[in-house]
Amino acid sequence: MKTKLTVIDVLFDVFIYAFFTIFTLMCIFPFYYIFINTVSDNELVAAGQILLYPRGFHLGNYIRIMQMRALPQAVFVTISRTVLGTFLSVLCTAFLAYLITKKQMWHRKFVYRFFIITMYFNAGLIPGYLNIRALHLDNTFLVYIIGVVSAFNLILVKTYIESIPESIEESAEIDGAGYLTIFFRLMLPLCLPILATIAVFTAVGHWNSFMDTLLYIRNSRLYTLQFLLWQYLNESTALAAAMRSAMAAGGVVVNPAAMLTTTSVKMTVAMVVTLPVLFVYPFFQRYFLKGIMIGAVKG
């Protein structure tokens, strides 16, 4: 049945579309602004004259940033911790959530509450640091991936599993399937939406993390990309000057408009670090609505 729209309905639709269009542009503009400043004349960028479109287009900033010695190693470390940390976190969180839903599990309510209480209380920074040192995990790659279970993600996955009809699992048990078979061959495929959701949360957390590097890592070969970004942002003036000196010493002739400045270093490194997340995020977005809604509300 077709419903005739009134003038108020049309005005309301126009307002909603206009509001969300403006809101979307407000969210996109900061990334666009950073990008056009990284590919524009660096002198104009430093003077704050780049606002809506690039001027003096060049890719020299990206070429010079990618030539930094520490960057490839930091990219490798960050990708490694993101992939391994996300895989272990999703697998362990899903398996623990599945076990907690089983009435046969010994003291399952105590185990569940034990994890949930960590959302509200923790030992603090200094005891955590001393614990990592006592376990000899400081200055090792393991410190990045040791925390595999998040209480918040555990709640989401547990609630999602409880929404799956028990008859599916009972039929598998009748056919002789054990807990591991049911988990890997039934639960994991059925929980794909919520697992994809927590995978994105976890991956973004690993990708953006730099505090654990600041606290526990002294070996420069274990520096992450975000920690390197933090260093570059703090030392951008000296870094730009050093790179200009290195190019001059090597006899490299560079267009003055493409010479690195403090602002160009900051924006280019920020863009290099942000782009991978922007490209990956949309592929998992379709899982968010179903995963979060079913994982957050029981029934």
C-alpha positions as CSV (number, residue, x, y, z in Angstrom):
1,M,0.0,0.0,0.0
2,K,1.3,3.4,-1.0
3,T,1.0,6.1,1.6
4,K,0.6,9.7,0.5
5,L,3.3,11.9,2.0
6,T,2.3,15.2,3.6
7,V,4.3,18.4,3.4
8,I,5.5,17.8,7.0
9,D,6.7,14.3,6.0
10,V,8.6,15.7,3.0
11,L,10.2,18.5,5.1
12,F,11.2,16.0,7.8
13,D,12.8,13.7,5.2
14,V,14.7,16.7,3.7
15,F,15.9,17.8,7.2
16,I,17.1,14.2,8.1
17,Y,19.0,13.8,4.8
18,A,20.5,17.3,5.1
19,F,21.5,16.7,8.7
20,F,23.2,13.4,8.1
21,T,24.8,14.6,4.9
22,I,26.4,17.5,6.8
23,F,27.3,15.2,9.7
24,T,29.0,12.8,7.3
25,L,31.0,15.6,5.7
26,M,32.1,16.8,9.1
27,C,33.4,13.3,9.8
28,I,35.2,13.0,6.5
29,F,36.7,16.5,6.2
30,P,39.5,16.0,8.8
31,F,40.9,13.1,6.9
32,Y,40.5,14.9,3.6
33,Y,42.1,18.0,5.1
34,I,45.2,16.0,6.2
35,F,45.5,14.3,2.9
36,I,45.4,17.4,0.7
37,N,48.0,19.0,3.0
38,T,50.3,16.0,2.5
39,V,50.3,16.3,-1.3
40,S,50.4,20.1,-1.5
41,D,53.2,22.6,-1.7
42,N,54.9,22.3,1.7
43,E,55.5,26.1,2.0
44,L,51.8,26.8,1.4
45,V,51.0,24.1,4.0
46,A,53.3,25.6,6.6
47,A,51.6,29.0,5.9
48,G,48.2,27.5,6.4
49,Q,47.0,28.3,2.9
50,I,45.6,24.9,2.0
51,L,42.0,24.6,3.0
52,L,39.7,22.9,0.4
53,Y,41.8,21.6,-2.4
54,P,45.5,20.7,-3.0
55,R,47.9,23.2,-4.6
56,G,51.3,22.3,-6.0
57,F,50.6,18.6,-6.1
58,H,53.4,16.2,-5.3
59,L,54.0,12.9,-3.6
60,G,57.5,13.7,-2.2
61,N,56.3,13.6,1.4
62,Y,55.2,10.0,1.2
63,I,58.3,8.9,-0.6
64,R,60.6,10.5,2.0
65,I,58.6,9.2,4.9
66,M,58.6,5.7,3.5
67,Q,62.4,5.9,3.2
68,M,62.9,6.3,6.9
69,R,65.0,3.4,8.3
70,A,62.8,2.6,11.3
71,L,59.5,2.7,9.4
72,P,59.5,-0.7,7.6
73,Q,60.4,-2.6,10.8
74,A,57.7,-0.7,12.8
75,V,55.2,-1.6,10.1
76,F,56.2,-5.3,10.3
77,V,55.9,-5.3,14.1
78,T,52.5,-3.5,14.1
79,I,51.0,-5.8,11.4
80,S,52.4,-8.9,13.3
81,R,50.9,-7.9,16.6
82,T,47.6,-6.9,15.0
83,V,47.2,-10.2,13.1
84,L,48.5,-12.5,15.9
85,G,46.9,-10.5,18.7
86,T,43.5,-10.3,17.0
87,F,43.5,-14.0,16.0
88,L,44.4,-15.2,19.6
89,S,42.0,-12.8,21.2
90,V,39.0,-13.8,19.0
91,L,39.7,-17.5,19.4
92,C,40.3,-17.5,23.1
93,T,37.4,-15.1,23.8
94,A,35.0,-17.2,21.7
95,F,36.1,-20.5,23.3
96,L,35.8,-19.2,26.8
97,A,32.4,-17.7,26.1
98,Y,31.3,-21.0,24.7
99,L,32.5,-22.9,27.8
100,I,30.8,-20.4,30.1
101,T,27.4,-21.1,28.5
102,K,27.7,-24.8,29.3
103,K,26.0,-25.8,32.6
104,Q,28.5,-28.7,32.9
105,M,31.4,-26.3,33.4
106,W,32.8,-26.3,36.9
107,H,32.0,-23.0,38.7
108,R,31.2,-21.3,35.4
109,K,29.4,-18.4,37.1
110,F,32.4,-17.7,39.3
111,V,34.7,-17.8,36.2
112,Y,32.4,-15.4,34.3
113,R,32.2,-12.9,37.2
114,F,35.9,-13.2,37.7
115,F,36.4,-11.8,34.2
116,I,33.6,-9.3,34.4
117,I,35.0,-7.7,37.6
118,T,38.2,-6.7,35.6
119,M,36.0,-4.2,33.8
120,Y,35.6,-2.2,37.0
121,F,38.8,-2.9,38.9
122,N,42.5,-3.3,38.0
123,A,45.8,-3.4,39.8
124,G,47.0,-0.1,38.3
125,L,49.9,1.0,36.2
126,I,52.8,0.3,38.6
127,P,51.7,-3.2,39.8
128,G,51.0,-4.1,36.1
129,Y,54.5,-3.0,35.1
130,L,56.1,-4.9,38.0
131,N,54.1,-8.0,37.0
132,I,55.3,-7.8,33.4
133,R,58.9,-7.4,34.6
134,A,58.5,-10.3,37.0
135,L,57.3,-12.5,34.2
136,H,60.3,-11.3,32.0
137,L,57.9,-10.2,29.3
138,D,59.2,-6.7,29.1
139,N,61.2,-5.9,26.0
140,T,59.7,-8.9,24.2
141,F,57.2,-9.2,21.4
142,L,55.0,-11.4,23.7
143,V,54.0,-8.3,25.8
144,Y,51.9,-7.1,22.8
145,I,49.8,-10.3,22.5
146,I,49.6,-11.6,26.1
147,G,46.3,-10.1,26.9
148,V,44.0,-12.2,24.8
149,V,40.6,-12.0,26.6
150,S,38.5,-8.8,26.9
151,A,35.7,-8.8,29.4
152,F,33.5,-6.6,27.2
153,N,34.0,-8.9,24.2
154,L,33.4,-11.9,26.4
155,I,29.9,-10.5,27.3
156,L,29.1,-9.9,23.6
157,V,30.1,-13.4,22.4
158,K,28.5,-15.2,25.4
159,T,25.2,-13.4,24.8
160,Y,25.3,-14.2,21.1
161,I,26.0,-17.9,21.7
162,E,23.0,-18.0,24.2
163,S,20.8,-16.6,21.4
164,I,21.6,-19.7,19.2
165,P,18.9,-22.4,19.5
166,E,20.0,-25.3,21.7
167,S,18.5,-27.8,19.4
168,I,21.3,-27.2,16.9
169,E,23.9,-28.2,19.5
170,E,21.8,-31.1,20.8
171,S,21.5,-32.6,17.3
172,A,25.3,-32.5,16.9
173,E,25.7,-34.2,20.3
174,I,23.3,-37.0,19.2
175,D,25.6,-37.5,16.2
176,G,28.5,-38.0,18.6
177,A,30.2,-34.6,18.3
178,G,32.2,-33.4,21.3
179,Y,32.7,-29.9,22.7
180,L,35.6,-29.1,20.4
181,T,33.9,-30.4,17.3
182,I,30.7,-28.4,18.1
183,F,32.8,-25.3,18.8
184,F,34.9,-25.3,15.7
185,R,32.4,-26.7,13.2
186,L,29.1,-25.2,14.5
187,M,29.7,-22.3,16.9
188,L,32.4,-20.5,15.0
189,P,30.5,-20.3,11.7
190,L,27.3,-19.4,13.4
191,C,29.0,-16.6,15.5
192,L,30.7,-15.1,12.5
193,P,28.9,-11.7,12.8
194,I,29.9,-11.1,16.4
195,L,33.4,-12.5,15.9
196,A,34.0,-10.2,13.0
197,T,32.8,-7.3,15.2
198,I,35.1,-8.0,18.1
199,A,37.9,-8.7,15.6
200,V,37.6,-5.2,14.3
201,F,37.5,-3.8,17.8
202,T,40.6,-5.8,18.8
203,A,42.5,-5.1,15.6
204,V,42.0,-1.3,15.8
205,G,43.1,-1.5,19.4
206,H,46.3,-3.3,18.5
207,W,46.9,-1.0,15.6
208,N,46.5,2.2,17.6
209,S,48.3,1.1,20.8
210,F,51.5,2.7,21.7
211,M,51.4,2.9,25.5
212,D,52.6,-0.7,26.0
213,T,55.6,0.1,23.8
214,L,56.3,3.2,25.8
215,L,56.2,1.3,29.1
216,Y,57.7,-2.1,28.3
217,I,59.9,-1.8,25.2
218,R,63.5,-0.5,25.0
219,N,64.6,-2.4,21.9
220,S,64.0,-0.1,18.9
221,R,63.4,-3.1,16.6
222,L,60.2,-3.8,18.6
223,Y,58.8,-0.3,18.2
224,T,55.3,-0.1,16.8
225,L,54.1,2.2,14.1
226,Q,52.0,4.3,16.5
227,F,54.9,4.7,18.9
228,L,57.1,5.8,16.0
229,L,54.3,8.3,15.1
230,W,54.3,9.6,18.6
231,Q,58.1,10.0,18.5
232,Y,57.9,11.7,15.1
233,L,55.2,14.1,16.2
234,N,57.3,15.1,19.3
235,E,60.5,15.4,17.2
236,S,59.0,16.6,13.9
237,T,61.0,19.8,13.8
238,A,64.4,18.1,14.3
239,L,63.3,15.3,12.0
240,A,62.4,17.6,9.1
241,A,65.7,19.5,9.6
242,A,67.7,16.2,9.7
243,M,66.1,14.9,6.5
244,R,66.7,18.2,4.7
245,S,70.4,18.1,5.8
246,A,70.7,14.5,4.6
247,M,69.3,15.3,1.2
248,A,71.6,18.3,0.9
249,A,74.7,16.2,2.0
250,G,73.8,13.6,-0.6
251,G,73.7,16.1,-3.3
252,V,69.9,15.6,-3.9
253,V,68.3,18.5,-5.6
254,V,64.7,18.9,-4.4
255,N,62.0,21.4,-5.4
256,P,61.7,23.9,-2.5
257,A,58.0,23.3,-2.6
258,A,58.6,19.7,-1.7
259,M,61.1,20.2,1.1
260,L,59.9,18.6,4.3
261,T,58.6,20.9,7.0
262,T,57.4,20.2,10.6
263,T,53.8,20.3,9.5
264,S,54.3,18.1,6.5
265,V,56.1,15.4,8.6
266,K,53.3,15.4,11.1
267,M,50.5,15.1,8.6
268,T,52.2,12.6,6.3
269,V,53.0,10.2,9.2
270,A,49.5,10.6,10.6
271,M,48.1,9.7,7.1
272,V,50.4,6.7,6.7
273,V,49.3,5.3,10.0
274,T,45.6,6.0,9.5
275,L,45.1,4.8,5.9
276,P,45.2,1.0,6.6
277,V,42.4,1.2,9.2
278,L,40.3,3.3,6.8
279,F,40.6,0.7,4.1
280,V,39.9,-2.4,6.2
281,Y,37.1,-1.0,8.3
282,P,34.4,-0.8,5.6
283,F,34.8,-4.6,4.8
284,F,33.7,-5.6,8.3
285,Q,31.1,-2.9,8.8
286,R,28.3,-5.1,7.4
287,Y,28.7,-7.4,10.4
288,F,28.4,-4.7,13.0
289,L,24.7,-4.2,13.2
290,K,23.8,-7.8,13.5
291,G,26.7,-8.7,15.7
292,I,26.3,-5.8,18.2
293,M,22.5,-6.0,18.4
294,I,22.3,-9.7,18.9
295,G,25.4,-9.8,21.1
296,A,24.3,-7.0,23.4
297,V,20.6,-7.9,24.0
298,K,19.6,-11.4,25.1
299,G,16.4,-12.8,23.6
